[in-house]
Amino acid sequence: MCVVQIGELVSQLSDETKAQNKAIPWRIIKDTRNFYVHAYGAIDIPSVWDTLINDIVDSVGAGAPCLTQF
């Protein structure tokens, strides 16, 4: 699941990188990953769809400027 992979990658970013890109909700991304991994059947499919369609799209837009830092 891409949400899990995104959360894993976020956890590997340095605190400095996260601090320089405050428009991205780093903690929420990581917490969402943790919920999906550990919910064990309590996942609400419409909520997952909303995350995929809205939240990830918003985060991509907010994250595009930080890609030039690497």
N, C-alpha and C positions, 0 to 999 in steps of 0.2 A: 504494500500500500504506500503510495507516494507521501501521504501525510506522515507516516512513521519515518520514512527515510529523511524527509525534510527536518523533522524533529531531532533525529540522530545527528544530522549535519550541523544544526544550530548548536547543539550541545558541545560541538568541537571547536566552535569559534572562540576567539580570545575575548576577554572582557573589554579590551581596548576597541576591537572591531565593533562590538555591540554598542559601546558607549558613543562611538562616532556615527552610529546610524540609529538614532533614537526613534525614528518614524516607524520602525519595524517592531512589532510586539513580540520580542524574543521569548520572554517568559511564557506567554500564552501559547506560542508555537510549541515550546518544549512540553508544557503541561498538557496540551492537546495530544501530543504523541504519547505521553505517559498514560493518559486516559484510554486511548484506543488500544494500547498494548495490554493494559491490565483490566479492562472493563469486563472481559469474559462474558459476552452475551448481552451486556446492558447497553450496547451501542444502539442509538436511535438512527436508523438509516436516513430519514429526512434531514437530520442534523449533520450527518456526514456529507450529504449532498450539498447542503448549504455551505459547509466549510469549503468544499471543493470548488463550488461555483463562485462564491463571494469572497471569502476570507483569503484564500490562496491568491486569487486574482489581485486583490488589494495589496497583499504583501509583495507580490511580484512587481507591481507598480512602484511601491515604496522602496523596494530593494534594487531596482535597476541602477540608480546612481552609484551605489556602493560597489558595483561590479567593476567600475573603472579604477578602483583602489588596488586591484589584484593584478 
